[in-house]
Amino acid sequence: MASGLTGTSWRNEAVVRRLLLKISRACGLFALSRRLTAKKLRILCYHGIWLGDDPLFAPALFMRADTFERRLALIERLGYPVLPL
């Protein structure tokens, strides 16, 4: 999808992306990709962790510390190996 969108176009793009993700999950593509890559390394990248209240700059690029902790707990609970840096 195009980048550099603003206003309504950006919201429409976000809606389309969420819809495609839901359809992919419903069709079993997420589970299939997990099975196909089960023995391969997965690399997760995060732009940053926000330690204050709500981020004032680029909130889509940052997540709250408690959200990050829950994501790490989920990764561990699902049995994915973690390589500390």
Backbone as CSV, one residue per row, in Angstrom:
resi,resn,N_x,N_y,N_z,CA_x,CA_y,CA_z,C_x,C_y,C_z
1,MET,0.832,-1.180,0.000,0.000,0.000,0.000,0.874,1.240,0.000
2,ALA,0.319,2.306,-0.458,1.086,3.545,-0.596,1.462,4.113,0.764
3,SER,2.603,4.766,0.804,3.013,5.418,2.031,2.845,6.911,1.867
4,GLY,2.947,7.641,2.959,2.827,9.080,2.891,1.386,9.561,2.842
5,LEU,0.437,8.734,3.253,-0.961,9.117,3.237,-1.304,9.938,4.467
6,THR,-2.286,10.803,4.328,-2.720,11.607,5.468,-4.235,11.567,5.579
7,GLY,-4.744,11.979,6.723,-6.182,12.128,6.930,-6.970,10.871,6.678
8,THR,-8.037,11.022,5.916,-8.962,9.929,5.646,-8.279,8.775,4.921
9,SER,-7.383,9.073,3.999,-6.690,8.013,3.261,-5.917,7.109,4.204
10,TRP,-5.274,7.701,5.210,-4.499,6.916,6.175,-5.413,6.007,6.979
11,ARG,-6.563,6.547,7.403,-7.513,5.736,8.168,-8.060,4.603,7.312
12,ASN,-8.342,4.882,6.054,-8.831,3.831,5.154,-7.789,2.733,4.976
13,GLU,-6.535,3.125,4.829,-5.464,2.137,4.684,-5.355,1.276,5.932
14,ALA,-5.474,1.890,7.102,-5.400,1.140,8.358,-6.557,0.147,8.463
15,VAL,-7.739,0.541,8.045,-8.901,-0.349,8.078,-8.683,-1.532,7.143
16,VAL,-8.175,-1.270,5.956,-7.915,-2.340,4.987,-6.864,-3.307,5.536
17,ARG,-5.812,-2.775,6.147,-4.769,-3.645,6.708,-5.333,-4.538,7.809
18,ARG,-6.122,-3.956,8.712,-6.713,-4.766,9.786,-7.634,-5.839,9.221
19,LEU,-8.405,-5.489,8.209,-9.299,-6.450,7.581,-8.513,-7.594,6.948
20,LEU,-7.440,-7.268,6.235,-6.614,-8.312,5.628,-5.987,-9.225,6.674
21,LEU,-5.569,-8.647,7.798,-5.015,-9.472,8.878,-6.073,-10.413,9.447
22,LYS,-7.278,-9.903,9.659,-8.358,-10.746,10.186,-8.706,-11.872,9.213
23,ILE,-8.765,-11.552,7.938,-9.065,-12.576,6.930,-7.948,-13.618,6.894
24,SER,-6.707,-13.169,6.943,-5.564,-14.099,6.931,-5.613,-15.037,8.124
25,ARG,-5.904,-14.486,9.295,-5.997,-15.320,10.491,-7.147,-16.308,10.373
26,ALA,-8.309,-15.837,9.923,-9.486,-16.703,9.788,-9.246,-17.841,8.795
27,CYS,-8.437,-17.588,7.774,-8.135,-18.617,6.764,-7.035,-19.575,7.225
28,GLY,-6.443,-19.316,8.376,-5.414,-20.201,8.891,-4.009,-19.880,8.416
29,LEU,-3.825,-18.728,7.799,-2.491,-18.391,7.295,-1.486,-18.131,8.414
30,PHE,-1.944,-17.604,9.545,-1.034,-17.380,10.670,-0.509,-18.711,11.195
31,ALA,-1.417,-19.669,11.399,-1.012,-20.986,11.906,-0.100,-21.683,10.902
32,LEU,-0.420,-21.584,9.633,0.414,-22.199,8.603,1.821,-21.613,8.617
33,SER,1.920,-20.296,8.716,3.248,-19.682,8.720,4.037,-20.077,9.968
34,ARG,3.357,-20.216,11.106,4.060,-20.676,12.323,4.601,-22.087,12.128
35,ARG,3.806,-22.972,11.512,4.272,-24.345,11.280,5.425,-24.393,10.284
36,LEU,5.330,-23.603,9.229,6.373,-23.618,8.198,7.704,-23.043,8.699
37,THR,7.644,-22.181,9.673,8.865,-21.536,10.173,9.191,-21.938,11.601
38,ALA,8.637,-23.051,12.064,8.771,-23.451,13.463,10.219,-23.580,13.926
39,LYS,11.111,-24.019,13.075,12.495,-24.243,13.486,13.418,-23.109,13.059
40,LYS,12.834,-22.015,12.620,13.638,-20.882,12.163,13.589,-19.755,13.187
41,LEU,14.612,-18.949,13.155,14.701,-17.819,14.064,13.746,-16.719,13.629
42,ARG,13.034,-16.176,14.588,12.156,-15.029,14.335,12.791,-13.812,14.978
43,ILE,12.785,-12.720,14.265,13.383,-11.494,14.781,12.285,-10.450,14.937
44,LEU,12.129,-9.976,16.152,11.151,-8.928,16.437,11.892,-7.618,16.621
45,CYS,11.358,-6.571,16.064,11.971,-5.247,16.192,10.961,-4.284,16.790
46,TYR,11.411,-3.508,17.724,10.561,-2.502,18.352,11.236,-1.154,18.204
47,HIS,10.462,-0.125,17.869,11.016,1.219,17.738,11.388,1.775,19.099
48,GLY,10.544,1.530,20.075,10.860,2.055,21.393,9.782,1.738,22.410
49,ILE,10.166,1.857,23.660,9.260,1.649,24.788,9.025,3.008,25.422
50,TRP,7.767,3.365,25.607,7.423,4.653,26.197,7.289,4.485,27.693
51,LEU,8.069,5.223,28.464,8.073,5.080,29.916,7.139,6.061,30.611
52,GLY,6.696,7.097,29.910,5.794,8.072,30.507,4.348,7.653,30.351
53,ASP,3.457,8.640,30.361,2.040,8.357,30.153,1.831,7.948,28.699
54,ASP,1.066,8.677,27.954,0.867,8.364,26.544,1.905,9.090,25.702
55,PRO,2.436,8.426,24.685,3.450,9.087,23.847,2.875,10.281,23.102
56,LEU,3.620,11.355,23.085,3.188,12.567,22.391,3.708,12.581,20.962
57,PHE,4.782,11.861,20.705,5.393,11.818,19.385,5.246,10.421,18.810
58,ALA,4.671,10.302,17.650,4.552,9.039,16.899,4.089,7.875,17.776
59,PRO,2.870,7.943,18.322,2.401,6.881,19.213,2.367,5.496,18.564
60,ALA,2.272,5.427,17.240,2.258,4.127,16.570,3.626,3.449,16.614
61,LEU,4.685,4.205,16.893,6.033,3.641,16.913,6.472,3.202,18.302
62,PHE,5.726,3.554,19.318,6.125,3.248,20.685,5.044,2.436,21.371
63,MET,5.440,1.645,22.346,4.466,0.933,23.163,4.799,1.163,24.625
64,ARG,3.787,1.033,25.443,3.981,1.215,26.882,4.780,0.042,27.434
65,ALA,5.487,0.275,28.526,6.334,-0.757,29.130,5.515,-1.977,29.538
66,ASP,4.317,-1.777,30.076,3.502,-2.917,30.495,3.027,-3.745,29.299
67,THR,2.767,-3.099,28.180,2.399,-3.832,26.957,3.579,-4.668,26.472
68,PHE,4.770,-4.102,26.506,5.974,-4.822,26.099,6.206,-6.043,26.997
69,GLU,6.019,-5.862,28.305,6.180,-6.985,29.243,5.178,-8.094,28.946
70,ARG,3.928,-7.723,28.638,2.917,-8.739,28.297,3.296,-9.471,27.004
71,ARG,3.830,-8.750,26.030,4.258,-9.392,24.773,5.385,-10.380,25.021
72,LEU,6.354,-9.992,25.840,7.458,-10.912,26.152,6.953,-12.145,26.894
73,ALA,6.017,-11.959,27.811,5.438,-13.095,28.535,4.709,-14.030,27.571
74,LEU,4.000,-13.475,26.604,3.301,-14.286,25.617,4.297,-15.077,24.773
75,ILE,5.362,-14.431,24.347,6.397,-15.106,23.553,6.973,-16.280,24.336
76,GLU,7.246,-16.067,25.610,7.779,-17.136,26.459,6.750,-18.243,26.652
77,ARG,5.488,-17.866,26.906,4.425,-18.852,27.135,4.187,-19.705,25.890
78,LEU,4.350,-19.131,24.712,4.159,-19.888,23.476,5.363,-20.749,23.120
79,GLY,6.435,-20.620,23.906,7.599,-21.479,23.711,8.603,-21.008,22.683
80,TYR,8.515,-19.751,22.284,9.501,-19.225,21.328,10.805,-18.957,22.055
81,PRO,11.929,-19.360,21.478,13.220,-19.084,22.122,13.549,-17.600,22.045
82,VAL,14.181,-17.091,23.086,14.581,-15.693,23.141,16.101,-15.627,23.251
83,LEU,16.709,-14.889,22.349,18.154,-14.678,22.396,18.414,-13.279,22.936
84,PRO,18.914,-13.166,24.155,19.156,-11.835,24.701,20.324,-11.166,23.971
85,LEU,20.233,-9.865,23.861,21.302,-9.102,23.206,22.234,-8.494,24.227
